[in-house]
């Protein structure tokens, strides 16, 4: 790749597949625009949560409603899934066998499903303890922010399943590679949002 080549944010394929790398430029840039619009939505929900944090009206507070142990486990699982997806993209870039790529994608999917399972258990525990969205403005803002991230993870898991079907059917053509690049950006974006949720929402509940 020459010094004059434009590199998009994400995994660059120029050294191994310059044609697909050049084709990915506008597609990946467009996907970044989508991610930034999604980031604005999350930023607004964070702002609402911050203003409603004290609006408990005598109901459960952050300190009593949150369980930091399971949430920390969810954080480790999601961060590990970013590592496995990164390994999948490296396998794709360097032309590893399809089974290697599919293995890393499957590991990412398993971790994503495990994250969702733990998160749903947390929500069920909170609701069982009376921390329901209708109880207070604080809980309404929590259930507007955190489950939205979970829905994004669910969408990412479904996207992973689609890609695991496309790889053996179509092979690693330009379309499949670009879709994997975009999915990688989406998955890492969800990790960043979760770190913000863990720091701003859950850790703050310990104070």
N, C-alpha and C positions, 0 to 999 in steps of 0.2 A: 504494500500500500504506500503510495507516494505521500509526501508531506502536504501536498495540496488537496488531498482527498478530504471530504467532509465526513466526520464521524458522528453518527447519531448516538444519543444516550442509550446505553444498553450494550449488549454483546455485539461487537463488530465482526463481520464475516469476511472483510476484505481480503485477508491473507489466505483464506481457504475457499471462498466463493464470492469473487468480486461482483459478478453479475447480480446475484441475489442481494448482496450488500447495497449496491447502487439502487436496486428496485425497492429496497426496504426504507430508503430515506424518507420519501413522502408519507408512506404508510405509518411508519413509526412516529414521525412528527405529528401526524393527525391523531394518533392514539395518545400522545402526550397532551394534546389539547383536551381530549376527553378526560384524562386523569386530572388535569388541573381544574376542570369544571366540577369533577367529583370532589376534589379537595376543598373547593369553596363550600360545597354542601356540608361536608364534615366540619369545616371551620365554623359555619353558622351554628351547627348543633353543639359544638364545643362552647360557643359563646352563650347559647341558651342554657346549657348545663351550668356554666359558671354563675350565671345570674340567678338560677333557681336552686342553687346548692343549699341555701338556708331555708327554702320554702318547704319545710317538712310538716307544718301545721300539727305538731305533736305526734307525727307518725315516725316510722323508721328513719334513721339518719344514715349517712354514709358509713359511719363507724359500726353501726349495728347490722346493716344490711349486707355489707360486702364480706366475702371470705377470701382473704389474700392468698392462702395456700393453693387452692385450686386454680386461682387466676394466675399465679406465678407458674404453675405447671402448664397452663394454656400458653403462656408467653414463651416458655422454652420449646414447646411443641411447634408453635408457629415459626419461631426463629430457625429451628432445625429444618422446617419445610423449605425455607428460603435457601438453605445450604443444599438440600437435595435437588431443588429446582435448578440452582446454579450448576450443579454437577450434570444435570440433564442437558443444559444448554452447552456446556463445554463438550459433552459427548456428541451433541449434534454438530458443533462447529468443526470438530476434528474427525468426523466421519466414523465414529464408533459404530459397532453393530447395532441394529435396531433393538435387539433384546436388552442391550445396555441402556440405551435411551429410555426404552419402555420401563425398565426396572427402576430408574430414577424417578420417572413420572409417576409410577405406581407408588413408590415410597412417599412422594409428595402428596398424592391423593390420600393415602392412609393417614398421614399426619394431619391433613386438612379435615378429614372426617373425624379423627380423634379430637381435634380442637372443637369442632362443632358439638360433638357429644358431651364434652365436659362443660361447654358453655350452656347448652340446653339444660344440663343437670343443675348448673348454678342458678339459671333463671327459675327452674321449677322449685328449687329450695327457697329462693327469695319469695316467690309467690305463695308457697306453702307457709311461710312465716308472716304473711300479711303484707309484704312489700309489693303491692300491685300498682300498675301505672295510674289507676284512678285515685290512689290514696293521697297523693300530694303532687305539687308542681315539680318537686325534686325528682320523684320517681317517674313522673311522666317524661321529664327531660332525659333521664337515664335510659328508659326503654325506647326513646326515640333515637338515641345515639348508638348505644352498644349493639342492639340487635340489627341495626342497619349494617354495621360492619360484618356481623355474622351472615347476613344475606349476601354480602359481597363475597365472603369466603365460600358460601354455598354455590354462588355463580361460578367462582373460580374452579371449584371441584367438578362441576358439570362441564366446564370448558376443558378441564384436564381429561375427562372421560372421552369427550369428542376428539381430542388430539390423540389419545391412545388408540382410537379407532382409525383415525386418518393416517397415522404413520405406517402401519402395515398395509393399508389399502393403496395409498398414493405414493408411499416412499417419502424421502426428504426432498421434495421438489420445492421450488421457490415459495409457493403459496403456503405450504406446511411450515417451512422455516420461518417465514414472516409471522405467521400466526403464533408460533412458539415464542418468538421474540416479544410479541405484544402481550402474550399471556405471562411471560416472565416479568415484564414491567408491571402488569396488573398485580401479580402475586407479591412482588416486593413492595409495591405501593401499599397493599393491605398490611404488610408487616410494619411499615412506618406508621400507619394510622393506629395500629394496635399498640405500638410502643407509646404513642401519645395517649391513648385511652388508659393503658396501664399506669402511666405516670400521673396524668391529670385526674383521672377518675378514681382508680383503685388505691394508689399509694396515698393520694390526698385523704382518702377515707381513714387512713391510719392515724392521721394527725388529730 
